[in-house]
Amino acid sequence: MSSCPSIQDSSEQDSVSLSSFQDQPYSTFHIRPQDGARCKIILDTDNPTQIEYPVGKEFEFCIGESESLLSDKIEDILLSLKVGQKERIAVTEGKEDRILKLTVTLCRFENCIPAYQLTNEDKFERAKYYKEKGVELFKNGKNEYAFRRFCSALKLLISMLPRDKLPETISGDYDTLRAQCYSNMAACQLKEESFDFVVANCSKVLGIDPNNVKCIYRRAKAYFCLKKYELCKNDVIRGLKIEPKSKTLCDLNKSLHELKVA
């Protein structure tokens, strides 16, 4: 799947370029990119350095696909630019906290179809894409950016409600994907030690899938870190009934015994 799913065909309203307006004053450049827009941009810098994007030549950049502090900065600037405009940005990166200065030029862009105009089938496919991308980012240690993708997926799924209006083609997989998003958000939050949110999101998963051992463990671990040992013990017992040889649950159970939580 492409990095910018469900991009609509070019139109006078949503697809603009520098060449199409070259004989008109900047005051007529009233359209700006929106979230999800596929942009053609150029980055220039006076500091010769290795960055994750090409320098001095046009390339495609999709708003909403950020995976670094630099791409966060570029996204923020592009949302404020009109075609042909440029803006300077500065970002601190690397272990040496070096300051990287760049000029971002917006050459042209094509806006994505907004979520409210998508069919439920299209929303579901886009939500799957965000979830899969989030899993990839999580595996690569990009916890914050993974969490963003899971949130984006969940927002699309929530916008598809009510449940009884879903097409039969996706109704069977809807709850599974929703549970995966809540579960993956909880995994991110556990790494960030946001334990109350871990409990909340795991509880939502268990309301959909009561035998989800991963979420039983994550909630138990969050309870343990919150010093709610009785609630932790209840989840450990529950999880071990389903998966008696679970190493993570056995280890947590051992920790409870060391604290003499009977």
C-alpha positions as CSV (number, residue, x, y, z in Angstrom):
1,M,0.0,0.0,0.0
2,S,1.2,3.5,-0.8
3,S,2.4,5.8,2.0
4,C,-0.6,8.1,1.3
5,P,-3.7,5.8,1.1
6,S,-6.8,6.8,-0.8
7,I,-5.5,9.9,-2.5
8,Q,-8.1,11.4,-4.8
9,D,-7.7,12.3,-8.4
10,S,-6.4,15.8,-9.3
11,S,-8.9,18.6,-9.4
12,E,-8.7,22.3,-9.7
13,Q,-9.7,22.6,-6.0
14,D,-7.5,20.0,-4.4
15,S,-4.4,19.6,-6.7
16,V,-2.3,22.7,-7.3
17,S,1.2,23.4,-8.6
18,L,3.6,26.3,-8.9
19,S,3.5,26.2,-12.7
20,S,-0.3,26.4,-12.9
21,F,-0.2,29.7,-11.0
22,Q,3.0,31.1,-12.2
23,D,1.4,34.2,-13.9
24,Q,-0.8,35.0,-10.9
25,P,0.1,36.9,-7.7
26,Y,0.6,35.1,-4.5
27,S,-2.6,36.5,-3.2
28,T,-4.5,33.9,-5.4
29,F,-2.7,31.0,-3.7
30,H,-5.4,30.4,-1.2
31,I,-5.2,26.6,-0.9
32,R,-2.9,25.0,1.6
33,P,-2.1,21.3,2.2
34,Q,-4.2,19.4,4.7
35,D,-3.5,16.3,6.8
36,G,-2.8,13.4,4.5
37,A,-1.8,15.6,1.5
38,R,0.9,14.3,-0.9
39,C,3.3,17.2,-1.4
40,K,6.2,17.8,-3.8
41,I,8.8,19.8,-1.9
42,I,12.4,20.8,-2.0
43,L,14.8,21.0,0.9
44,D,17.8,23.3,0.8
45,T,20.5,23.8,3.4
46,D,23.7,25.7,3.8
47,N,25.1,23.0,6.1
48,P,26.3,20.0,4.2
49,T,25.0,17.1,6.3
50,Q,23.4,13.7,6.0
51,I,19.7,13.7,6.6
52,E,16.8,11.3,5.9
53,Y,15.6,13.2,2.8
54,P,17.1,14.4,-0.5
55,V,18.6,17.9,-0.5
56,G,18.3,20.3,-3.4
57,K,15.9,18.3,-5.5
58,E,12.2,17.7,-5.5
59,F,10.7,14.7,-3.7
60,E,7.4,13.5,-2.4
61,F,6.4,14.1,1.3
62,C,3.2,12.9,2.8
63,I,1.7,14.9,5.7
64,G,0.7,12.6,8.5
65,E,3.4,10.1,7.9
66,S,6.0,11.6,10.3
67,E,8.6,9.3,11.9
68,S,11.1,11.8,13.3
69,L,11.5,15.2,14.8
70,L,12.7,16.6,11.4
71,S,9.6,15.3,9.6
72,D,7.4,16.7,12.4
73,K,8.9,20.2,11.7
74,I,8.4,19.8,7.9
75,E,4.8,18.8,8.4
76,D,4.1,21.8,10.6
77,I,5.5,24.2,8.1
78,L,3.8,22.6,5.1
79,L,0.4,23.0,6.7
80,S,1.0,26.8,6.7
81,L,2.5,27.2,3.2
82,K,0.9,28.0,-0.1
83,V,2.3,26.7,-3.4
84,G,5.6,28.4,-4.3
85,Q,6.2,29.7,-0.8
86,K,9.2,28.7,1.3
87,E,10.1,28.8,5.0
88,R,13.2,28.3,7.1
89,I,13.1,25.6,9.8
90,A,15.7,24.7,12.5
91,V,15.7,21.4,14.3
92,T,18.0,19.9,16.9
93,E,19.1,16.4,16.2
94,G,21.7,13.8,17.1
95,K,23.6,13.0,20.3
96,E,25.6,16.2,19.9
97,D,22.4,18.3,19.7
98,R,23.5,19.9,16.5
99,I,21.2,22.5,15.0
100,L,20.1,21.7,11.4
101,K,18.8,24.6,9.4
102,L,16.7,23.9,6.3
103,T,14.6,25.8,3.8
104,V,11.4,24.1,2.8
105,T,9.7,25.0,-0.5
106,L,6.3,23.7,-1.4
107,C,6.1,23.0,-5.2
108,R,2.7,21.4,-5.5
109,F,0.4,19.1,-3.6
110,E,-2.6,16.9,-3.8
111,N,-5.0,16.6,-0.9
112,C,-6.2,13.3,0.5
113,I,-10.0,12.6,0.5
114,P,-11.1,13.7,4.0
115,A,-12.3,11.0,6.3
116,Y,-15.9,12.2,6.4
117,Q,-16.2,11.6,2.7
118,L,-14.8,8.0,2.8
119,T,-17.1,5.0,2.6
120,N,-16.9,2.6,5.6
121,E,-15.0,0.2,3.4
122,D,-12.4,2.8,2.6
123,K,-12.2,3.9,6.3
124,F,-11.6,0.3,7.3
125,E,-8.8,-0.2,4.7
126,R,-7.1,3.1,5.8
127,A,-7.4,2.0,9.5
128,K,-5.7,-1.3,8.7
129,Y,-2.9,0.6,7.0
130,Y,-2.4,2.8,10.0
131,K,-2.4,-0.1,12.4
132,E,0.1,-2.1,10.3
133,K,2.4,0.9,10.0
134,G,2.1,1.5,13.7
135,V,3.2,-2.1,14.4
136,E,6.2,-1.6,12.1
137,L,7.2,1.6,13.9
138,F,6.7,0.0,17.3
139,K,9.1,-2.9,16.4
140,N,11.6,-0.3,15.3
141,G,11.5,1.4,18.7
142,K,9.5,4.5,17.5
143,N,7.0,4.4,20.2
144,E,5.5,7.9,19.9
145,Y,5.0,7.6,16.2
146,A,3.5,4.1,16.5
147,F,1.0,5.4,19.1
148,R,0.0,8.2,16.6
149,R,-0.8,5.6,13.9
150,F,-2.9,3.4,16.3
151,C,-4.8,6.5,17.4
152,S,-5.4,7.5,13.7
153,A,-6.7,3.9,13.0
154,L,-9.0,4.0,16.0
155,K,-10.5,7.4,15.1
156,L,-11.4,6.0,11.7
157,L,-13.0,2.9,13.3
158,I,-15.0,4.9,15.8
159,S,-16.3,7.1,12.9
160,M,-17.8,4.0,11.3
161,L,-20.3,3.4,14.1
162,P,-23.1,2.5,14.7
163,R,-22.1,-1.1,14.6
164,D,-25.3,-2.4,12.9
165,K,-24.7,-0.1,9.9
166,L,-21.4,-1.8,8.9
167,P,-21.2,-3.7,5.7
168,E,-21.1,-7.5,6.0
169,T,-17.8,-7.5,4.2
170,I,-16.1,-5.9,7.2
171,S,-18.4,-6.5,10.2
172,G,-16.7,-9.7,11.1
173,D,-13.2,-8.1,11.3
174,Y,-14.3,-4.8,12.8
175,D,-14.1,-5.8,16.5
176,T,-10.8,-7.6,15.9
177,L,-9.1,-4.5,14.4
178,R,-10.6,-2.3,17.1
179,A,-9.2,-4.6,19.8
180,Q,-5.8,-4.7,18.2
181,C,-5.6,-0.9,18.1
182,Y,-6.5,-0.6,21.8
183,S,-4.1,-3.4,22.7
184,N,-1.3,-1.8,20.7
185,M,-1.9,1.6,22.3
186,A,-1.7,0.0,25.7
187,A,1.7,-1.6,24.7
188,C,3.0,1.9,23.8
189,Q,1.6,3.3,27.1
190,L,3.2,0.6,29.1
191,K,6.6,1.5,27.7
192,E,5.9,5.1,28.6
193,E,4.7,4.1,32.1
194,S,1.3,5.6,31.6
195,F,-0.3,2.9,33.7
196,D,-3.8,4.3,34.2
197,F,-4.2,4.5,30.4
198,V,-2.9,0.9,30.1
199,V,-5.6,-0.2,32.4
200,A,-8.3,1.7,30.5
201,N,-7.3,0.5,27.1
202,C,-6.7,-3.1,28.1
203,S,-10.1,-3.1,29.8
204,K,-11.7,-2.0,26.5
205,V,-9.9,-4.9,24.7
206,L,-11.1,-7.4,27.3
207,G,-14.7,-6.2,26.8
208,I,-14.3,-7.3,23.2
209,D,-12.1,-10.3,23.7
210,P,-12.2,-11.6,27.3
211,N,-9.5,-14.2,26.7
212,N,-6.8,-11.8,25.3
213,V,-3.9,-13.0,27.4
214,K,-1.6,-10.2,26.2
215,C,-4.0,-7.5,27.5
216,I,-4.6,-9.5,30.7
217,Y,-0.9,-9.4,31.3
218,R,-0.5,-5.7,30.4
219,R,-3.3,-4.7,32.7
220,A,-1.9,-6.9,35.5
221,K,1.5,-5.3,35.0
222,A,0.0,-1.9,35.1
223,Y,-1.9,-2.7,38.3
224,F,1.4,-4.0,39.8
225,C,3.2,-0.8,39.0
226,L,0.2,1.2,40.5
227,K,0.6,-1.0,43.6
228,K,-2.9,-2.3,43.1
229,Y,-1.8,-5.8,44.0
230,E,-5.1,-7.5,44.5
231,L,-6.3,-6.4,41.1
232,C,-3.0,-7.5,39.7
233,K,-3.4,-10.9,41.4
234,N,-6.9,-11.3,39.9
235,D,-5.6,-10.7,36.4
236,V,-2.7,-13.1,36.9
237,I,-5.0,-15.9,38.0
238,R,-7.3,-15.2,35.1
239,G,-4.5,-15.2,32.6
240,L,-2.9,-18.4,33.9
241,K,-6.2,-20.2,33.6
242,I,-6.1,-19.5,29.9
243,E,-2.4,-19.9,29.4
244,P,-0.8,-21.7,32.3
245,K,2.8,-21.6,30.8
246,S,2.9,-17.9,30.1
247,K,6.3,-16.8,31.1
248,T,5.3,-13.1,31.6
249,L,2.4,-14.0,33.8
250,C,4.5,-16.6,35.8
251,D,7.2,-14.0,36.4
252,L,4.6,-11.5,37.5
253,N,3.0,-14.1,39.8
254,K,6.5,-14.7,41.3
255,S,6.8,-11.0,42.0
256,L,3.5,-11.0,43.8
257,H,4.6,-13.9,46.0
258,E,7.8,-12.1,46.9
259,L,5.6,-9.2,48.1
260,K,3.6,-11.8,50.0
261,V,0.4,-11.0,48.1
262,A,-1.5,-14.3,48.8
